[in-house]
Each structure stands twice: as C-alpha cells, then as structure tokens.
Amino acid sequence: MKICMDFRKMIHGEENAQTMDEWLKEAEACPLKEIRGFAKYIRKDRNAVEQTCRTAFNNGLLEGTVNKAKAFKRNMFNKAGPAVLRAKLLYAD
C-alpha cells in the first residue's frame, strides 16, 4: 500500500519522502481504520517519533544477541547442564 511505503521512506529519511505533516494528513484520511489509528497514535507522541527518525541509533545488535541466547536455551533445554550451555554460548561461531 502506498501510504505504508511513504511512511517507510519518511522514517528512513529518503530524499523524495513526504514530511511528517503531509503523511499524517494522508493517513488520517485513509479508509483503513488501522492506519488512521496509527496516525492518531503518532500525532500524540509526534516529538518522540521525529527524534527517532533523526537518530541513527538502533538496538539491532542487542536483539540479535538476545535471540541467539534464547535459541541456545531452547535447543539445550533438558539436554545438558548449565556448563554445556555456557560453553556453547561462549565458543559459538
């Protein structure tokens, strides 16, 4: 859907992206209630959304590490003791 692609362009800071005001007006006129609700939520906390779009930080590295640890834990559940699990986490490729 075009409005979703426009939002993606806006948050990634692409050159031909709409401004936040333009996108919000378009989203609030959208026939889908989910998009209208999302736009209403963004308008409530607009300052935080704009700051997030301008910031280059993300939590991707942390999320990957946590997911890896959870995968090991699920894999090792009831198969080995804590020592084997720790060794697998420390020496994994």
Beta strands, then each sheet from edge to edge (+ up, - down):
end
